[in-house]
Structure formats: structure tokens, C-alpha cells
């Protein structure tokens, strides 16, 4: 195939992965109509249909899926090698793509990396908030950030935070009308703010432990969110009890806006780890980002 058609193949991979011309066009910085024309021309040159188009979705044909499976790892290798060339420049450069849950993104990644980017103007970070424990290789991320027990065994992982402690909090106004819970099972009588995560297939249970006794409680209440920052806002607005990372609630607790309960039942979890594929050679840019994430943990 002519060398200039590499861009067309990359365009096909984006459309096939996204299942959408609209999203793929946005990623590539081209118009949807231009992208559609590129893919039709590619199909004509190859003599096979690669994509099945409907008014609602785009999916690969059998031939298209075979081409996608072949191209994806090879294009990823090319991108990695091009990124590695940045080591030969005077200043570290390139884009590091990071996938992290909201709490880790806001309280670990952002505060540590925003200072680093000031020192390295040619370094870029693309931070994606993802609660789905996505495959970072398939999603073309350079680094993933998860709690220690969620990291796949075939990854290189480095700790970037101390253990994560959880707490149950509510406002003084809420407790003027509700009895303070003394045992996790008492939460059944409370208006609790739930968290829904795709990896748990439903509402996340609140996990407690004391003296070797472990209790997982399924709570109920008026509010359900899919990120902890909104849970905190709801708790501050007298919306009920929230189960949150202590560092997220610390300012509100220290100021008296929230009261922490069941403290002797709240466990520590393994902290956050930054991880990346073991087969990948760390570039200068990647090492700078990893070093910054490990800072002051």
C-alpha cells in the first residue's frame, strides 16, 4: 500500500474504535464529511467493505475487524517509537495520556503535575477521568492510576499515595434530626448518598472493618452520583450521609461543616498506584511524570 495511505489507516482505526464518525472526527481534528469520504475511498481501494453504517451506529465488518486487530498494535508501536524520539531533544516533549478516577485525578494527579508542566513547556498531559477500570493499552493511555488491589499483575506499578482512609460524614443540621449511627448496620435508618460505578455493576457497598470483622452495607437514600465530588456537595447541602475519602472531606470536617461518624469502623485501603505496560520502555517524558506522581506520597 502507498506510504501516504498511513493516515487513512489511522482514520479507520479511530472510527472503528469509537463506533462513531462524529467522535473520531473530533479526535482527528477533521470534519465528519471529510472523514467519511476518506473511509469510503479506502474501502474502494481495498475492494472490501470495512464498516457497516446505520443512522445510529458504526461497526466493523468481519474484514474490518481483522484489519483493526492487525493495525492497532502496529500503529501503537509506531506512536511509541515516535514519542521515544523526544529523548534526543534538548527538552523533554510529547503527550502523556493518563486515566484515573475522579478523586485521584483531583487530589493526586492535578496538584503534582500542574507544577511540572510549568518547568517543561514542551510536555503535555491528557488526563481522562474514568471510573470503569478501562484497559489502558486498548484505550491508548500511557499511565493508569488505580488503588493497589485493582492493578493488573502484568503491569509495572509504583505507589503514589499513602493508604486511602474512608469516612462517613454528615452535617450538624442532619444529625439534629437523626440519631448518630454507632454500628454500620444502623445506616439502614439513614438517608445515605450512594455511588454508582460501572465496575461494580450497581451501587457501591460501603465497606467497614473492626477487630477483624468485615461488614459491607448496601445503603439507600435520595441521591445517587457517579463521582465522589458531587457526593461531598450533597452532604454539605444536608442531603444525607456520605462515605468518602477522608482527604476529600477533611477541610469540611476540620471547619465543622461536616461531622465524621463510625470512625472506629472505617478502614484504610491500599493507596493509589501509577502503572504502565511492562513491555513498554519508559521515555524521558514518562519518567518525569512518574517521578512527579511519586513525589511527597
MOBEL-V403043 format. One record per backbone hydrogen bond with DSSP energy under -1.0 kcal/mol. CO is the residue of the C=O (numbers start at 1). NH is the residue of the N-H. E is the energy in kcal/mol with one decimal. If there is no record, write none. Layout:
BEGIN
co/nh/e
CO/NH/E
CO/NH/E
END
This chain:
BEGIN
co/nh/e
2/5/-1.7
3/6/-1.7
5/9/-2.0
6/10/-2.2
7/11/-2.1
8/12/-2.2
9/13/-2.1
10/14/-2.1
11/15/-2.2
12/16/-2.7
13/17/-2.4
14/18/-2.4
15/19/-2.4
20/24/-1.7
21/25/-2.6
22/26/-1.8
23/27/-2.0
24/28/-2.2
25/29/-1.4
25/30/-1.9
31/35/-2.1
32/36/-2.4
33/37/-2.2
34/38/-2.2
35/39/-2.2
36/40/-2.2
37/41/-2.3
38/42/-2.0
39/43/-2.4
40/44/-2.1
41/45/-2.2
42/46/-2.3
43/47/-2.0
50/61/-2.2
52/59/-2.2
57/54/-2.6
59/52/-3.8
61/65/-2.8
62/66/-1.8
63/67/-2.3
64/68/-2.6
65/69/-2.6
66/70/-1.5
67/71/-2.9
68/72/-2.6
71/75/-3.0
72/76/-2.0
73/77/-1.9
74/78/-2.0
75/79/-2.4
76/80/-2.3
77/81/-2.2
78/82/-2.3
79/83/-2.4
80/84/-2.3
81/85/-1.0
83/86/-1.8
84/87/-1.9
85/88/-1.9
86/89/-1.6
94/124/-2.9
96/126/-2.3
97/142/-2.0
97/143/-2.2
98/128/-3.0
99/145/-2.1
100/130/-2.3
101/105/-2.7
102/106/-2.5
103/107/-2.5
104/108/-1.9
104/109/-2.4
105/110/-2.5
108/112/-1.2
109/113/-2.6
110/114/-2.2
113/117/-2.2
116/120/-1.3
120/123/-1.9
122/94/-1.6
124/96/-2.8
126/98/-2.9
128/100/-2.4
135/139/-2.2
136/141/-3.0
137/140/-1.0
143/99/-2.3
144/275/-2.6
146/273/-3.1
147/150/-2.4
148/151/-1.2
152/155/-1.4
154/278/-1.1
156/276/-1.9
158/274/-2.6
164/269/-3.4
165/246/-3.3
167/244/-2.7
168/261/-2.7
169/242/-2.3
170/259/-3.5
171/175/-1.9
174/177/-1.4
183/186/-2.2
184/187/-1.7
185/188/-1.5
186/189/-1.8
187/190/-1.9
191/241/-2.2
194/225/-2.3
195/204/-3.4
197/200/-1.3
202/197/-1.3
206/217/-2.7
208/215/-2.4
210/213/-2.4
213/210/-2.1
215/208/-2.7
217/206/-2.7
220/192/-2.5
223/194/-2.6
225/196/-3.0
227/231/-1.1
228/232/-2.1
229/233/-1.8
230/234/-2.3
231/235/-2.3
232/236/-2.4
233/237/-1.2
234/239/-2.6
235/238/-1.6
241/193/-3.4
242/169/-2.5
244/167/-2.5
245/249/-1.4
246/250/-1.2
249/253/-2.4
250/254/-3.2
251/255/-1.8
252/257/-1.6
252/258/-1.7
253/256/-1.1
259/170/-1.7
262/265/-1.7
265/209/-2.5
267/166/-1.6
269/164/-2.5
271/148/-1.9
272/160/-2.7
273/146/-1.8
274/158/-2.7
275/144/-2.4
276/156/-2.7
277/280/-1.3
283/287/-2.4
284/288/-2.3
285/289/-2.1
286/290/-2.6
287/291/-2.6
288/292/-2.0
289/293/-2.2
290/294/-1.8
294/297/-1.2
END
